[in-house]
Amino acid sequence: MEDKKHSEEKYRINREITAPQVRLIGQDGESFGVLSIREAAIKARDAGLDLVEIAPQANPPVCKIINYGKLKYELQKKKSEARKKQKVVEVKEVKLTPAIGDHDYNVKLNNVRRFIGDGNKVKITLRFRGRELSHKELGEKLLQRLLDDVKETAKCDGTPQLEGRQMMMILSPASTK
């Protein structure tokens, strides 16, 4: 657990900085130029703050005088904001049978439209029972009817596939410009 935490910490602070010289930036953004690591550490200590290496790949490395705890807090805050703005796409499922009635079909169609409107993918599962499997064309016709009814808001990912006694198709929201 300790190794994982240490690998996430990407900034070296104070005595962890190994470069002999650094380019120093003050807490207000003013540049002190290239100083020895000892001089930079003294300036940071006099200000009561930490010396943080923010660009280790530069030559010489860039260090900033800043409160390290505050820096970590700001990074954590940015990370949580980014996480909040992410949209998680769920796959919702709607199950049908080939002999579905008109009212039931309309209820399922409204559910599909609502799921697509929310930005989710929808998996349409058409289950054949008994002898219905010998009339696959009825299932294909039903799925095509559903696809035609939602064509303005959704697109089909691939063609409907028959797996055992089920025919499946996945709808995803149509890209809006």
Contact map, one row per residue, 1 for C-alpha under 8 A:
111110000000000000000000000000000000000000000000000000000000000000000000000000000000000000000000000000000000000000000000000000000000000000000000000000000000000000000000000000000
111111000000000000000000000000000000000000000000000000000000000000000000000000000000000000000000000000000000000000000000000000000000000000000000000000000000000000000000000000000
111111100000000000000000000000000000000000000000000000000000000000000000000000000000000000000000000000000000000000000000000000000000000000000000000000000000000000000000000000000
111111110000000000000000000000000000000000000000000000000000000000000000000000000000000000000000000000000000000000000000000000000000000000000000000000000000000000000000000000000
111111111000000000000000000000000000000000000000000000000000000000000000000000000000000000000000000000000000000000000000000000000000000000000000000000000000000000000000000000000
011111111000000000000000000000000000000000000000000000000000000000000000000000000000000000000000000000000000000000000000000000000000000000000000000000000000000000000000000000000
001111111100000000000000000000000000000000000000000000000000000000000000000000000000000000000000000000000000000000000000000000000000000000000000000000000000000000000000000000000
000111111100000000000000000000000000000000000000000000000000000000000000000000000000000000000000000000000000000000000000000000000000000000000000000000000000000000000000000000000
000011111110000000000000000000000000000000000000000000000000000000000000000000000000000000000000000000000000000000000000000000000000000000000000000000000000000000000000000000000
000000111111000000000000000000000000000000000000000000000000000000000000000000000000000000000000000000000000000000000000000000000000000000000000000000000000000000000000000000000
000000001111100000000000000000000000000000000000000111000000000000000000000000000000000000000000000000000000000000000000000000000000000000000000000000000000000000000000000000000
000000000111110110000000000000000000000000000000000111000000000000000000000000000000000000000000000000000000000000000000000000000000000000000000000000000000000000000000000000000
000000000011111110000000000000000000000000000000011110000000000000010000000000000000000000000000000000000000000000000000000000000000000000000000000000000000000000000000000000000
000000000001111110000000000000000000000010000000011100000000000000000000000000000000000000000000000000000000000000000000000000000000000000000000000000000000000000000000000000000
000000000000111111000000000000000000000000000000000000000000000000000000000000000000000000000000000000000000000000000000000000000000000000000000000000000000000000000000000000000
000000000001111111000000000000000000000000000000000000000000000000000000000000000000000000000000000000000000000000000000000000000000000000000000000000000000000000000000000000000
000000000001111111100000000000000000100000000000000010000000000000000000000000000000000000000000000000000000000000000000000000000000000000000000000000000000000000000000000000000
000000000000001111110000000000000000000000000000000000000000000000000000000000000000000000000000000000000000000000000000000000000000000000000000000000000000000000000000000000000
000000000000000011111100000000000000100000000000000000000001100000000000000000000000000000000000000000000000000000000000000000000000000000000000000000000000000000000000000000000
000000000000000001111100000000000001100000000000000000000000000000000000000000000000000000000000000000000000000000000000000000000000000000000000000000000000000000000000000000000
000000000000000000111110000000000111100000000000000000000001100000000000000000000000000000000000000000000000000000000000000000000000000000000000000000000000000000000000000000000
000000000000000000111111000000000111100100000000000000000001111000000000000000000000000000000000000000000000000000000000000000000000000000000000000000000000000000000000000000000
000000000000000000001111100000111110000000000000000000000001111000000000000000000000000000000000000000000000000000000000000000000000000000000000000000000000000000000000000000000
000000000000000000000111110000111110000100000000000000000000011110000000000000000000000000000000000000000000000000000000000000000000000000000000000000000000000000000000000000000
000000000000000000000011111011111000000000000000000000000000011110000000000000000000000000000000000000000000000000000000000000000000000000000000000000000000000000000000000000000
000000000000000000000001111111110000000000000000000000000000000111000000000000000000000000000000000000000000000000000000000000000000000000000000000000000000000000000000000000000
000000000000000000000000111111000000000000000000000000000000000111000000000000000000000000000000000000000000000000000000000000000000000000000000000000000000000000000000000000000
000000000000000000000000011111000000000000000000000000000000000000000000000000000000000000000000000000000000000000000000000000000000000000000000000000000000000000000000000000000
000000000000000000000000111111100000000000000000000000000000000000000000000000000000000000000000000000000000000000000000000000000000000000000000000000000000000000000000000000000
000000000000000000000000111111110000000000000000000000000000000000000000000000000000000000000000000000000000000000000000000000000000000000000000000000000000000000000000000000000
000000000000000000000011110011111000000000000000000000000000000000000000000000000000000000000000000000000000000000000000000000000000000000000000000000000000000000000000000000000
000000000000000000000011110001111110000000000000000000000000000000000000000000000000000000000000000000000000000000000000000000000000000000000000000000000000000000000000000000000
000000000000000000000011100000111110000000000000000000000000000000000000000000000000000000000000000000000000000000000000000000000000000000000000000000000000000000000000000000000
000000000000000000001111000000011111000000000000000000000001000000000000000000000000000000000000000000000000000000000000000000000000000000000000000000000000000000000000000000000
000000000000000000001111000000011111101100000000000000000000000000000000000000000000000000000000000000000000000000000000000000000000000000000000000000000000000000000000000000000
000000000000000000011100000000000111111100000000000000000000000000000000000000000000000000000000000000000000000000000000000000000000000000000000000000000000000000000000000000000
000000000000000010111100000000000011111110000000000000000000000000000000000000000000000000000000000000000000000000000000000000000000000000000000000000000000000000000000000000000
000000000000000000000000000000000001111111000000000000000000000000000000000000000000000000000000000000000000000000000000000000000000000000000000000000000000000000000000000000000
000000000000000000000000000000000011111111100000000000000000000000000000000000000000000000000000000000000000000000000000000000000000000000000000000000000000000000000000000000000
000000000000000000000101000000000011111111110000001000000000000000000000000000000000000000000000000000000000000000000000000000000000000000000000000000000000000000000000000000000
000000000000010000000000000000000000111111111000001000000000000000000000000000000000000000000000000000000000000000000000000000000000000000000000000000000000000000000000000000000
000000000000000000000000000000000000011111111100000000000000000000000000000000000000000000000000000000000000000000000000000000000000000000000000000000000000000000000000000000000
000000000000000000000000000000000000001111111110000000000000000000000000000000000000000000000000000000000000000000000000000000000000000000000000000000000000000000000000000000000
000000000000000000000000000000000000000111111111111000000000000011000000000000000000000000000000000000000000000000000000000000000000000000000000000000000000000000000000000000000
000000000000000000000000000000000000000011111111110000000000000000000000000000000000000000000000000000000000000000000000000000000000000000000000000000000000000000000000000000000
000000000000000000000000000000000000000001111111100000000000000000000000000000000000000000000000000000000000000000000000000000000000000000000000000000000000000000000000000000000
000000000000000000000000000000000000000000111111100000000000000000000000000000000000000000000000000000000000000000000000000000000000000000000000000000000000000000000000000000000
000000000000000000000000000000000000000000011111110000000000000000000000000000000000000000000000000000000000000000000000000000000000000000000000000000000000000000000000000000000
000000000000000000000000000000000000000000011111111000000000000011110000000000000000000000000000000000000000000000000000000000000000000000000000000000000000000000000000000000000
000000000000110000000000000000000000000000011001111100000000000011110000000000000000000000000000000000000000000000000000000000000000000000000000000000000000000000000000000000000
000000000000110000000000000000000000000110010000111110000000001111000000000000000000000000000000000000000000000000000000000000000000000000000000000000000000000000000000000000000
000000000011110000000000000000000000000000000000011111000000001111010000000000000000000000000000000000000000000000000000000000000000000000000000000000000000000000000000000000000
000000000011100010000000000000000000000000000000001111110000111100000000000000000000000000000000000000000000000000000000000000000000000000000000000000000000000000000000000000000
000000000011000000000000000000000000000000000000000111110000111100000000000000000000000000000000000000000000000000000000000000000000000000000000000000000000000000000000000000000
000000000000000000000000000000000000000000000000000011111100111000000000000000000000000000000000000000000000000000000000000000000000000000000000000000000000000000000000000000000
000000000000000000000000000000000000000000000000000011111110110000000000000000000000000000000000000000000000000000000000000000000000000000000000000000000000000000000000000000000
000000000000000000000000000000000000000000000000000000111110100000000000000000000000000000000000000000000000000000000000000000000000000000000000000000000000000000000000000000000
000000000000000000000000000000000000000000000000000000111111110000000000000000000000000000000000000000000000000000000000000000000000000000000000000000000000000000000000000000000
000000000000000000000000000000000000000000000000000000011111110000000000000000000000000000000000000000000000000000000000000000000000000000000000000000000000000000000000000000000
000000000000000000101110000000000100000000000000000000000111110000000000000000000000000000000000000000000000000000000000000000000000000000000000000000000000000000000000000000000
000000000000000000101110000000000000000000000000000011111111111000000000000000000000000000000000000000000000000000000000000000000000000000000000000000000000000000000000000000000
000000000000000000000111100000000000000000000000000011110111111100000000000000000000000000000000000000000000000000000000000000000000000000000000000000000000000000000000000000000
000000000000000000000111100000000000000000000000001111100000111110000000000000000000000000000000000000000000000000000000000000000000000000000000000000000000000000000000000000000
000000000000000000000001111000000000000000000000001111000000011111000000000000000000000000000000000000000000000000000000000000000000000000000000000000000000000000000000000000000
000000000000000000000001111000000000000000010000111100000000001111100000000000000000000000000000000000000000000000000000000000000000000000000000000000000000000000000000000000000
000000000000000000000000011000000000000000010000111100000000000111110110000000000000000000000000000000000000000000000000000000000000000000000000000000000000000000000000000000000
000000000000000000000000000000000000000000000000110000000000000011111110000000000000000000000000000000000000000000000000000000000000000000000000000000000000000000000000000000000
000000000000100000000000000000000000000000000000110100000000000001111111000000000000000000000000000000000000000000000000000000000000000000000000000000000000000000000000000000000
000000000000000000000000000000000000000000000000000000000000000000111111100000000000000000000000000000000000000000000000000000000000000000000000000000000000000000000000000000000
000000000000000000000000000000000000000000000000000000000000000001111111110000000000000000000000000000000000000000000000000000000000000000000000000000000000000000000000000000000
000000000000000000000000000000000000000000000000000000000000000001111111111000000000000000000000000000000000000000000000000000000000000000000000000000000000000000000000000000000
000000000000000000000000000000000000000000000000000000000000000000011111111100000000000000000000000000000000000000000000000000000000000000000000000000000000000000000000000000000
000000000000000000000000000000000000000000000000000000000000000000001111111110000000000000000000000000000000000000000000000000000000000000000000000000000000000000000000000000000
000000000000000000000000000000000000000000000000000000000000000000000111111111000000000000000000000000000000000000000000000000000000000000000000000000000000000000000000000000000
000000000000000000000000000000000000000000000000000000000000000000000011111111100000000000000000000000000000000000000000000000000000000000000000000000000000000000000000000000000
000000000000000000000000000000000000000000000000000000000000000000000001111111110000000000000000000000000000000000000000000000000000000000000000000000000000000000000000000000000
000000000000000000000000000000000000000000000000000000000000000000000000111111111000000000000000000000000000000000000000000000000000000000000000000000000000000000000000000000000
000000000000000000000000000000000000000000000000000000000000000000000000011111111100000000000000000000000000000000000000000000000000000000000000000000000000000000000000000000000
000000000000000000000000000000000000000000000000000000000000000000000000001111111110000000000000000000000000000000000000000000000000000000000000000000000000000000000000000000000
000000000000000000000000000000000000000000000000000000000000000000000000000111111111000000000000000000000000000000000000000000000000000000000000000000000000000000000000000000000
000000000000000000000000000000000000000000000000000000000000000000000000000011111111100000000000000000000000000000000000000000000000000000000000000000000000000000000000000000000
000000000000000000000000000000000000000000000000000000000000000000000000000001111111110000000000000000000000000000000000000000000000000000000000000000000000000000000000000000000
000000000000000000000000000000000000000000000000000000000000000000000000000000111111110000000000000000000000000000000000000000000000000000000000000000000000000000000000000000000
000000000000000000000000000000000000000000000000000000000000000000000000000000011111110000000000000000000000000000000000000000000000000000000000000000000000000000000000000000000
000000000000000000000000000000000000000000000000000000000000000000000000000000001111111000000000000000000000000000000000000000000000000000000000000000000000000000000000000000000
000000000000000000000000000000000000000000000000000000000000000000000000000000000111111100000000000000000000000000000000000000000000000000000000000000000000000000000000000000000
000000000000000000000000000000000000000000000000000000000000000000000000000000000000111110000000000000000000000000000000000000000000000000000000000000000000000000000000000000000
000000000000000000000000000000000000000000000000000000000000000000000000000000000000011111000000000000000000000000000000000000000000000000000000000000000000000000000000000000000
000000000000000000000000000000000000000000000000000000000000000000000000000000000000001111100000000000000000000000000011100000000000000000000000000000000000000000000000000000000
000000000000000000000000000000000000000000000000000000000000000000000000000000000000000111110000000000000000000000000001100000000000000000000000000000000000000000000000000000000
000000000000000000000000000000000000000000000000000000000000000000000000000000000000000011111000000000000000000000000001111000000000000000000000000000000000000000000000000000000
000000000000000000000000000000000000000000000000000000000000000000000000000000000000000001111100000000000000000000100001111000000000000000000000000000000000000000000000000000000
000000000000000000000000000000000000000000000000000000000000000000000000000000000000000000111110000000000000000000000000011110000000000000000000000000000000000000000000000000000
000000000000000000000000000000000000000000000000000000000000000000000000000000000000000000011111000000000001001100000000011110000000000000000000000000000000000000000000000000000
000000000000000000000000000000000000000000000000000000000000000000000000000000000000000000001111100000000000000000000000000111100000000000000000000000000000000000000000000000000
000000000000000000000000000000000000000000000000000000000000000000000000000000000000000000000111110100000001000000000000000111100000000000000000000000000000000000000000000000000
000000000000000000000000000000000000000000000000000000000000000000000000000000000000000000000011111100000000000000000000000001110000000000100000000000000000000000000000000000000
000000000000000000000000000000000000000000000000000000000000000000000000000000000000000000000001111100000000000000000000000001110001000001100100000000000000000000000000000000000
000000000000000000000000000000000000000000000000000000000000000000000000000000000000000000000000111110000000000000000000000000000000000000000000000000000000000000000000000000000
000000000000000000000000000000000000000000000000000000000000000000000000000000000000000000000001111111011000000000000000000000000000000000000000000000000000000000000000000000000
000000000000000000000000000000000000000000000000000000000000000000000000000000000000000000000000001111111000000000000000000000000000000000000000000000000000000000000000000000000
000000000000000000000000000000000000000000000000000000000000000000000000000000000000000000000000000111111100000000000000000000000000000000000000000000000000000000000000000000000
000000000000000000000000000000000000000000000000000000000000000000000000000000000000000000000000000011111110000000000000000000000000000000000000000000000000000000000000000000000
000000000000000000000000000000000000000000000000000000000000000000000000000000000000000000000000000111111111000000000000000000000000000000000000000000000000000000000000000000000
000000000000000000000000000000000000000000000000000000000000000000000000000000000000000000000000000111111111100000000000000000000000000000000000000000000000000000000000000000000
000000000000000000000000000000000000000000000000000000000000000000000000000000000000000000000000000001111111110000000000000000000000000000000000000000000000000000000000000000000
000000000000000000000000000000000000000000000000000000000000000000000000000000000000000000000000000000111111111000000000000000000000000000000000000000000000000000000000000000000
000000000000000000000000000000000000000000000000000000000000000000000000000000000000000000000101000000011111111100000000000000000000000000000000000000000000000000000000000000000
000000000000000000000000000000000000000000000000000000000000000000000000000000000000000000000000000000001111111110000000000000000000000000000000010010000000000000000000000000000
000000000000000000000000000000000000000000000000000000000000000000000000000000000000000000000000000000000111111111000000000000000000000000000000000000000000000000000000000000000
000000000000000000000000000000000000000000000000000000000000000000000000000000000000000000000100000000000011111111100000000000000000000000000000000000000000000000000000000000000
000000000000000000000000000000000000000000000000000000000000000000000000000000000000000000000100000000000001111111110000010000000000000000000000000000000000000000000000000000000
000000000000000000000000000000000000000000000000000000000000000000000000000000000000000000000000000000000000111111111000000000000000000000000000000001001000000000000000000000000
000000000000000000000000000000000000000000000000000000000000000000000000000000000000000000000000000000000000011111111100000000000000000000000000000000000000000000000000000000000
000000000000000000000000000000000000000000000000000000000000000000000000000000000000000000010000000000000000001111111111110000000000000000000000000000000000000000000000000000000
000000000000000000000000000000000000000000000000000000000000000000000000000000000000000000000000000000000000000111111111110000000000000000000000000000001100000000000000000110000
000000000000000000000000000000000000000000000000000000000000000000000000000000000000000000000000000000000000000011111111000000000000000000000000000000001000000000000000000010000
000000000000000000000000000000000000000000000000000000000000000000000000000000000000000000000000000000000000000001111111000000000000000000000000000000000000000000000000000000000
000000000000000000000000000000000000000000000000000000000000000000000000000000000000000010000000000000000000000000111111100000000000000000000000000000000000000000000000000110000
000000000000000000000000000000000000000000000000000000000000000000000000000000000000000011110000000000000000000000111111110000000000000000000000000000000000000000000000000110000
000000000000000000000000000000000000000000000000000000000000000000000000000000000000000011110000000000000000000000110011111000000000000000000000000000000000000000000000011110000
000000000000000000000000000000000000000000000000000000000000000000000000000000000000000000111100000000000000000100110001111100000000000000000000000000000000000000000000011100000
000000000000000000000000000000000000000000000000000000000000000000000000000000000000000000111100000000000000000000000000111110000000000000000000000000000000000000000001111000000
000000000000000000000000000000000000000000000000000000000000000000000000000000000000000000001111000000000000000000000000011111000000000000000000000000000000000000000001111000000
000000000000000000000000000000000000000000000000000000000000000000000000000000000000000000001111000000000000000000000000001111100000000000000000000000000000000000000111100000000
000000000000000000000000000000000000000000000000000000000000000000000000000000000000000000000011110000000000000000000000000111110000000000100000000000000000000000000111000000000
000000000000000000000000000000000000000000000000000000000000000000000000000000000000000000000011110000000000000000000000000011111000000000000000000000000000000000001110000000000
000000000000000000000000000000000000000000000000000000000000000000000000000000000000000000000000110000000000000000000000000001111111100000000000000000000000000000001100000000000
000000000000000000000000000000000000000000000000000000000000000000000000000000000000000000000000000000000000000000000000000000111111100000000000000000000000000000001000000000000
000000000000000000000000000000000000000000000000000000000000000000000000000000000000000000000000000000000000000000000000000000011111100000000000000000000000000000000000000000000
000000000000000000000000000000000000000000000000000000000000000000000000000000000000000000000000000000000000000000000000000000011111111000000000000000000000000000000000000000000
000000000000000000000000000000000000000000000000000000000000000000000000000000000000000000000000010000000000000000000000000000011111111100000000000000000000000000000000000000000
000000000000000000000000000000000000000000000000000000000000000000000000000000000000000000000000000000000000000000000000000000011111111100000000000000000000000000001000000000000
000000000000000000000000000000000000000000000000000000000000000000000000000000000000000000000000000000000000000000000000000000000011111100000000000000000000000000000000000000000
000000000000000000000000000000000000000000000000000000000000000000000000000000000000000000000000000000000000000000000000000000000011111111100000000000000000000000000000000000000
000000000000000000000000000000000000000000000000000000000000000000000000000000000000000000000000000000000000000000000000000000000001111111110000000000000000000000000000000000000
000000000000000000000000000000000000000000000000000000000000000000000000000000000000000000000000000000000000000000000000000000000000001111111000000000000000000000000000000000000
000000000000000000000000000000000000000000000000000000000000000000000000000000000000000000000000010000000000000000000000000000000000001111111100000000000000000000000000000000000
000000000000000000000000000000000000000000000000000000000000000000000000000000000000000000000000110000000000000000000000000001000000001111111110000000000000000000000010000000000
000000000000000000000000000000000000000000000000000000000000000000000000000000000000000000000000000000000000000000000000000000000000000111111111000000000000000100000000000000000
000000000000000000000000000000000000000000000000000000000000000000000000000000000000000000000000000000000000000000000000000000000000000011111111100000000000000000000000000000000
000000000000000000000000000000000000000000000000000000000000000000000000000000000000000000000000010000000000000000000000000000000000000001111111110000000000000000000000000000000
000000000000000000000000000000000000000000000000000000000000000000000000000000000000000000000000000000000000000000000000000000000000000000111111111000000000000100000000000000000
000000000000000000000000000000000000000000000000000000000000000000000000000000000000000000000000000000000000000000000000000000000000000000011111111100000000000000000000000000000
000000000000000000000000000000000000000000000000000000000000000000000000000000000000000000000000000000000000000000000000000000000000000000001111111110000000000000000000000000000
000000000000000000000000000000000000000000000000000000000000000000000000000000000000000000000000000000000000100000000000000000000000000000000111111111000000000000000000000000000
000000000000000000000000000000000000000000000000000000000000000000000000000000000000000000000000000000000000000000000000000000000000000000000011111111100111000000000000000000000
000000000000000000000000000000000000000000000000000000000000000000000000000000000000000000000000000000000000000000000000000000000000000000000001111111100000000000000000000000000
000000000000000000000000000000000000000000000000000000000000000000000000000000000000000000000000000000000000100000000000000000000000000000000000111111110000000000000000000000000
000000000000000000000000000000000000000000000000000000000000000000000000000000000000000000000000000000000000000010000000000000000000000000000000011111111110000000000000000000000
000000000000000000000000000000000000000000000000000000000000000000000000000000000000000000000000000000000000000000000000000000000000000000000000001111111110000000000000000000000
000000000000000000000000000000000000000000000000000000000000000000000000000000000000000000000000000000000000000000000000000000000000000000000000000011111100000000000000000001000
000000000000000000000000000000000000000000000000000000000000000000000000000000000000000000000000000000000000000010011000000000000000000000000000000001111110000000000000000011000
000000000000000000000000000000000000000000000000000000000000000000000000000000000000000000000000000000000000000000010000000000000000000000000000001001111111000000000000001111000
000000000000000000000000000000000000000000000000000000000000000000000000000000000000000000000000000000000000000000000000000000000000000000000000001001101111100000000000001111000
000000000000000000000000000000000000000000000000000000000000000000000000000000000000000000000000000000000000000000000000000000000000000000000000001000000111111000000000111100000
000000000000000000000000000000000000000000000000000000000000000000000000000000000000000000000000000000000000000000000000000000000000000000000000000000000011111000000000111100000
000000000000000000000000000000000000000000000000000000000000000000000000000000000000000000000000000000000000000000000000000000000000000000000000000000000001111100000000110000000
000000000000000000000000000000000000000000000000000000000000000000000000000000000000000000000000000000000000000000000000000000000000000000000000000000000001111110000000100000000
000000000000000000000000000000000000000000000000000000000000000000000000000000000000000000000000000000000000000000000000000000000000000000010010000000000000011111000011110000000
000000000000000000000000000000000000000000000000000000000000000000000000000000000000000000000000000000000000000000000000000000000000000000000000000000000000001111100011100000000
000000000000000000000000000000000000000000000000000000000000000000000000000000000000000000000000000000000000000000000000000000000000000000000000000000000000000111111111000000000
000000000000000000000000000000000000000000000000000000000000000000000000000000000000000000000000000000000000000000000000000000000000000000000000000000000000000011111111000000000
000000000000000000000000000000000000000000000000000000000000000000000000000000000000000000000000000000000000000000000000000000000000000000000000000000000000000001111110000000000
000000000000000000000000000000000000000000000000000000000000000000000000000000000000000000000000000000000000000000000000000000111000100000000000000000000000000001111110000000000
000000000000000000000000000000000000000000000000000000000000000000000000000000000000000000000000000000000000000000000000000011110000000000000000000000000000000001111111000000000
000000000000000000000000000000000000000000000000000000000000000000000000000000000000000000000000000000000000000000000000000011100000000000100000000000000000000111111111100000000
000000000000000000000000000000000000000000000000000000000000000000000000000000000000000000000000000000000000000000000000001111000000000000000000000000000000000111100111110000000
000000000000000000000000000000000000000000000000000000000000000000000000000000000000000000000000000000000000000000000000001110000000000000000000000000000001111110000011111000000
000000000000000000000000000000000000000000000000000000000000000000000000000000000000000000000000000000000000000000000000111100000000000000000000000000000001110100000001111100000
000000000000000000000000000000000000000000000000000000000000000000000000000000000000000000000000000000000000000000000000111100000000000000000000000000000111100000000000111110000
000000000000000000000000000000000000000000000000000000000000000000000000000000000000000000000000000000000000000000010011110000000000000000000000000000000111100000000000011111000
000000000000000000000000000000000000000000000000000000000000000000000000000000000000000000000000000000000000000000011011100000000000000000000000000000001110000000000000001111100
000000000000000000000000000000000000000000000000000000000000000000000000000000000000000000000000000000000000000000000000000000000000000000000000000000011110000000000000000111110
000000000000000000000000000000000000000000000000000000000000000000000000000000000000000000000000000000000000000000000000000000000000000000000000000000000000000000000000000011111
000000000000000000000000000000000000000000000000000000000000000000000000000000000000000000000000000000000000000000000000000000000000000000000000000000000000000000000000000001111
000000000000000000000000000000000000000000000000000000000000000000000000000000000000000000000000000000000000000000000000000000000000000000000000000000000000000000000000000000111
